[in-house]
Amino acid sequence: MRGTRPAVVVLVAGTGTDVGKTWVSARLLEAWRSAGVSVAARKPAQSFAPGSGPTDADVLGAASDEDPDTVCHPARSYRIPLAPPMAADALGLRGPTIAEFMDELHWPEPAVDVGLVETAGGVRSPQADDGDVLTWSRP
């Protein structure tokens, strides 16, 4: 993890895909910004069908006033709608690890008040080759 960790980090996880995590995350970010709270959004990995509309990183970036490539590293944007390690495999790429997610988590300088991290899929959905949301969220 690089940069100064935000004073508060909010992890957004759901019960599955397409349950409203990005919608809720964007509304939270917008509300916090309207209240004068500085924010940053991060999506460790995303998968999507090309041409299906804005990606999660696009939506979160608009809500947090950040570049989508800052919200989700381009190497972790998989152009196939599968869980991140499965998407990487289907695309012939090496899947991510939890440690890599932590290393790639960059927060802005100066530190923001609230950092929001949105996961992919549900709590038990694979996030990386070596873990799910519960594994990723453990200190």
Backbone bond lengths (Angstrom), bond angles and torsions (degrees), N, CA, C in turn:
res aa  C-N    CA-C-N  psi(-1)  N-CA   C-N-CA  omega(-1)  CA-C   N-CA-C  phi
1 M - - - 1.450 - - 1.522 107.97 -
2 R 1.325 115.47 132.15 1.461 120.77 179.94 1.513 110.03 -118.10
3 G 1.315 115.34 163.25 1.457 120.48 -177.06 1.522 109.27 81.39
4 T 1.296 115.54 -179.29 1.455 120.53 178.78 1.519 108.91 -92.25
5 R 1.300 115.51 124.29 1.463 120.20 -179.30 1.527 109.17 -59.03
6 P 1.345 116.61 136.79 1.470 119.46 177.47 1.526 111.33 -60.11
7 A 1.314 116.51 157.15 1.463 121.42 178.15 1.530 110.50 -58.93
8 V 1.329 116.57 -36.90 1.468 122.67 179.16 1.520 107.77 -130.64
9 V 1.327 116.87 133.26 1.463 121.86 173.60 1.527 107.41 -117.30
10 V 1.324 115.86 125.20 1.462 122.60 179.50 1.524 107.82 -108.48
11 L 1.323 117.00 123.52 1.458 122.07 177.36 1.525 107.67 -100.01
12 V 1.332 116.42 122.33 1.458 121.47 179.78 1.524 108.40 -105.11
13 A 1.325 115.08 116.92 1.462 122.08 177.95 1.522 107.28 -131.15
14 G 1.306 115.96 157.98 1.459 119.86 -178.67 1.510 111.49 -133.15
15 T 1.321 114.64 -165.83 1.457 120.76 179.50 1.519 111.83 -93.67
16 G 1.314 117.42 -9.50 1.457 121.15 -179.21 1.511 111.08 176.92
17 T 1.318 115.62 -164.59 1.459 123.02 177.86 1.522 109.00 -86.86
18 D 1.327 116.08 147.63 1.469 121.89 177.83 1.525 113.38 60.46
19 V 1.343 116.11 40.34 1.464 120.13 176.96 1.522 112.39 -109.10
20 G 1.356 117.48 0.64 1.452 120.73 175.39 1.515 116.20 107.34
21 K 1.333 118.81 11.26 1.472 120.60 -179.37 1.526 111.89 -58.06
22 T 1.319 116.57 -45.96 1.465 119.82 -177.32 1.517 110.45 -69.56
23 W 1.310 118.12 -39.23 1.465 121.55 178.52 1.530 109.76 -61.50
24 V 1.324 117.25 -49.38 1.468 121.40 179.27 1.529 110.21 -62.81
25 S 1.328 116.80 -44.05 1.469 120.48 -179.99 1.521 111.29 -59.61
26 A 1.328 116.49 -45.14 1.469 120.11 179.80 1.524 111.16 -63.14
27 R 1.324 117.41 -42.13 1.469 119.63 179.24 1.523 111.22 -64.48
28 L 1.337 117.74 -39.94 1.464 120.61 176.80 1.523 110.85 -61.97
29 L 1.324 116.35 -47.69 1.461 120.38 179.91 1.526 111.39 -59.22
30 E 1.324 116.88 -44.29 1.471 121.46 179.18 1.522 111.45 -63.41
31 A 1.318 116.60 -42.46 1.471 120.43 -179.85 1.526 111.15 -65.50
32 W 1.328 116.25 -43.53 1.456 119.75 178.85 1.525 110.76 -62.96
33 R 1.322 116.55 -44.77 1.466 119.63 179.18 1.527 111.03 -61.99
34 S 1.331 117.18 -40.56 1.472 121.06 178.53 1.523 111.49 -62.32
35 A 1.334 115.96 -29.39 1.467 120.89 179.57 1.523 112.11 -86.66
36 G 1.339 117.42 3.53 1.456 120.69 178.17 1.516 114.54 87.11
37 V 1.320 117.42 12.44 1.460 122.13 179.31 1.532 108.08 -88.09
38 S 1.319 117.86 132.56 1.466 120.25 176.37 1.530 108.73 -81.05
39 V 1.336 115.59 138.34 1.463 120.67 -173.79 1.525 111.69 -135.23
40 A 1.319 114.86 161.40 1.460 123.16 169.40 1.523 106.75 -146.08
41 A 1.326 116.19 142.24 1.461 121.32 178.19 1.518 109.37 -114.66
42 R 1.322 115.99 142.86 1.454 120.93 176.26 1.525 109.30 -136.51
43 K 1.311 114.70 138.62 1.469 123.35 175.90 1.522 104.61 -126.56
44 P 1.343 118.42 102.31 1.466 120.43 -175.11 1.534 113.93 -55.51
45 A 1.332 116.93 -34.70 1.462 121.16 177.06 1.517 108.26 -155.97
46 Q 1.321 115.43 148.02 1.453 120.09 175.57 1.518 109.01 -140.13
47 S 1.326 115.45 151.96 1.458 120.24 174.25 1.521 106.99 -133.62
48 F 1.323 115.08 149.87 1.462 119.17 -174.28 1.513 110.34 -163.65
49 A 1.323 115.13 161.12 1.462 121.00 173.39 1.521 106.85 -91.20
50 P 1.331 118.26 120.88 1.464 120.16 179.43 1.528 111.28 -53.95
51 G 1.331 115.34 138.65 1.458 120.97 178.67 1.512 114.57 80.96
52 S 1.344 117.15 6.14 1.466 119.88 -177.01 1.526 112.86 -91.54
53 G 1.315 117.80 9.92 1.464 120.39 179.95 1.511 110.38 115.68
54 P 1.323 116.65 -172.74 1.465 118.49 -179.04 1.525 111.23 -63.91
55 T 1.317 115.10 145.15 1.466 119.93 175.87 1.528 109.14 -78.61
56 D 1.322 115.76 168.50 1.460 119.80 174.98 1.518 110.64 -57.65
57 A 1.335 116.94 -41.02 1.469 120.36 179.57 1.525 111.15 -64.44
58 D 1.335 117.69 -35.25 1.470 120.48 176.19 1.526 110.52 -62.35
59 V 1.329 116.36 -46.61 1.464 121.45 -177.85 1.526 110.79 -66.87
60 L 1.327 116.66 -46.54 1.469 120.24 -180.00 1.522 111.41 -66.51
61 G 1.330 116.72 -37.08 1.465 120.33 177.64 1.511 111.98 -64.38
62 A 1.324 117.25 -40.95 1.464 120.34 177.56 1.523 110.60 -64.04
63 A 1.329 116.70 -40.18 1.471 120.61 -178.05 1.523 112.46 -72.12
64 S 1.335 117.32 -29.84 1.464 120.90 -178.04 1.523 113.11 -101.59
65 D 1.338 116.27 -1.75 1.468 122.94 -177.24 1.531 110.84 61.25
66 E 1.338 115.34 47.18 1.457 121.92 178.42 1.522 109.39 -128.64
67 D 1.307 116.23 159.13 1.450 121.74 174.97 1.534 108.63 -69.36
68 P 1.333 118.78 134.99 1.470 120.43 178.55 1.533 113.31 -55.50
69 D 1.349 117.80 -31.68 1.460 120.34 178.24 1.523 112.23 -71.42
70 T 1.324 117.30 -17.87 1.463 121.31 173.22 1.524 109.31 -82.24
71 V 1.318 116.19 -36.88 1.468 121.05 179.53 1.530 110.12 -65.88
72 C 1.327 117.48 -46.58 1.466 122.41 178.39 1.521 108.21 -134.17
73 H 1.318 115.98 118.30 1.461 121.03 -179.54 1.527 109.08 -54.55
74 P 1.334 118.50 133.38 1.470 121.39 -178.65 1.530 114.24 -52.69
75 A 1.319 117.92 -32.87 1.465 120.50 179.20 1.526 111.89 -68.78
76 R 1.324 116.88 -14.70 1.473 121.63 -179.84 1.527 111.65 -107.21
77 S 1.329 116.74 13.25 1.467 122.05 175.66 1.521 107.71 -102.07
78 Y 1.315 115.66 102.57 1.454 122.05 -174.46 1.525 110.56 -96.25
79 R 1.320 115.91 124.79 1.459 122.34 -174.35 1.524 112.10 -86.51
80 I 1.322 114.95 48.65 1.464 122.23 175.13 1.533 106.19 -157.61
81 P 1.325 118.32 131.07 1.468 119.98 -173.21 1.533 114.01 -80.15
82 L 1.325 114.85 78.03 1.460 122.77 176.46 1.524 108.03 -137.13
83 A 1.328 117.05 165.98 1.469 120.22 174.47 1.527 108.34 -56.23
84 P 1.337 118.37 144.51 1.464 120.93 -172.91 1.532 116.72 -46.10
85 P 1.342 120.01 -49.40 1.467 116.29 -178.96 1.535 112.49 -68.37
86 M 1.323 116.69 -32.12 1.464 120.43 178.16 1.526 110.84 -71.75
87 A 1.330 115.95 -38.05 1.468 120.23 177.24 1.523 109.97 -63.90
88 A 1.321 116.50 -44.84 1.471 119.95 179.08 1.527 109.67 -58.81
89 D 1.315 116.51 -46.34 1.465 120.64 -179.78 1.529 111.21 -60.88
90 A 1.332 117.01 -44.67 1.470 121.06 -179.40 1.525 111.74 -63.39
91 L 1.317 116.20 -28.18 1.463 121.08 179.80 1.532 112.58 -91.78
92 G 1.334 116.46 3.28 1.460 120.41 178.94 1.515 113.52 77.47
93 L 1.326 116.54 22.74 1.463 121.72 -179.46 1.520 110.07 -107.48
94 R 1.307 116.09 158.19 1.463 120.51 172.88 1.520 107.88 -74.24
95 G 1.305 116.66 134.86 1.462 120.40 -179.59 1.515 111.98 -71.60
96 P 1.323 116.16 155.75 1.462 120.64 179.07 1.522 111.79 -73.65
97 T 1.317 115.62 161.99 1.466 121.75 172.13 1.523 108.38 -118.16
98 I 1.315 115.84 160.92 1.471 120.81 177.81 1.534 109.46 -59.55
99 A 1.331 117.77 -42.86 1.467 120.97 -179.96 1.528 110.60 -60.44
100 E 1.329 117.04 -39.74 1.462 119.31 178.19 1.526 110.90 -64.58
101 F 1.320 116.93 -41.16 1.467 118.96 176.12 1.521 110.59 -56.87
102 M 1.320 116.57 -45.15 1.467 119.92 -179.01 1.527 110.74 -64.18
103 D 1.330 117.28 -41.07 1.467 121.03 178.79 1.524 112.01 -65.85
104 E 1.326 116.61 -31.98 1.467 121.39 -176.78 1.523 113.12 -86.95
105 L 1.309 117.26 -5.82 1.462 121.42 -178.40 1.522 108.91 -77.58
106 H 1.316 116.72 102.08 1.464 122.95 -177.80 1.519 109.41 -109.06
107 W 1.306 116.18 125.40 1.459 121.79 176.55 1.520 108.55 -104.03
108 P 1.324 116.81 151.35 1.467 119.92 -178.13 1.519 113.01 -71.56
109 E 1.323 113.59 157.83 1.469 122.58 171.49 1.522 106.96 -115.22
110 P 1.287 121.33 132.49 1.460 125.58 -3.69 1.527 110.61 -68.51
111 A 1.304 115.39 165.84 1.459 121.53 -176.63 1.523 111.17 -59.67
112 V 1.328 115.45 144.63 1.464 121.16 175.04 1.521 108.64 -93.01
113 D 1.332 115.31 163.43 1.460 120.24 179.52 1.525 111.93 -70.42
114 V 1.348 116.18 -44.36 1.464 121.03 -176.00 1.521 109.77 -130.89
115 G 1.318 115.40 129.06 1.459 121.94 171.87 1.517 108.31 -110.03
116 L 1.317 116.24 128.32 1.458 121.06 179.33 1.528 108.47 -109.66
117 V 1.327 116.74 128.33 1.456 122.49 178.13 1.524 107.08 -116.73
118 E 1.334 116.11 117.92 1.463 120.31 178.54 1.524 109.51 -104.26
119 T 1.323 115.65 128.35 1.452 121.11 -179.94 1.530 110.62 -87.94
120 A 1.323 116.57 174.91 1.460 122.40 177.74 1.524 109.48 -102.57
121 G 1.322 116.53 139.05 1.462 120.71 176.42 1.511 113.10 64.62
122 G 1.317 116.29 -148.40 1.455 122.53 -177.78 1.511 112.83 -95.21
123 V 1.328 115.47 178.37 1.460 122.10 -176.14 1.528 111.60 -59.03
124 R 1.318 117.56 -36.80 1.458 120.41 -179.21 1.528 112.31 -98.27
125 S 1.353 116.98 7.94 1.463 120.32 177.12 1.518 109.65 -70.44
126 P 1.334 117.06 138.85 1.457 118.27 178.17 1.530 110.95 -64.21
127 Q 1.313 116.11 127.66 1.462 122.05 177.39 1.516 110.47 -99.16
128 A 1.321 114.79 -29.99 1.460 121.76 -175.43 1.526 107.88 -148.09
129 D 1.314 115.54 172.09 1.460 119.44 178.56 1.521 112.06 -61.08
130 D 1.336 116.38 -23.32 1.461 119.56 -175.26 1.524 114.17 -119.06
131 G 1.331 118.39 22.29 1.457 116.84 176.90 1.514 115.70 173.38
132 D 1.330 114.07 165.48 1.454 122.95 177.51 1.533 109.09 -107.88
133 V 1.328 116.83 -167.57 1.471 120.55 -178.57 1.525 110.90 -60.21
134 L 1.321 117.25 -41.21 1.474 119.39 -179.89 1.524 111.17 -62.55
135 T 1.317 117.40 -40.26 1.466 120.45 177.71 1.526 110.00 -64.34
136 W 1.334 116.27 -44.70 1.452 121.28 -176.60 1.525 112.39 -66.18
137 S 1.324 116.29 -32.34 1.459 119.17 -174.52 1.521 113.74 -86.39
138 R 1.315 117.88 -8.09 1.477 119.43 179.05 1.515 109.99 -72.14
139 P 1.335 115.91 140.21 1.478 118.30 179.02 1.505 112.70 -66.31
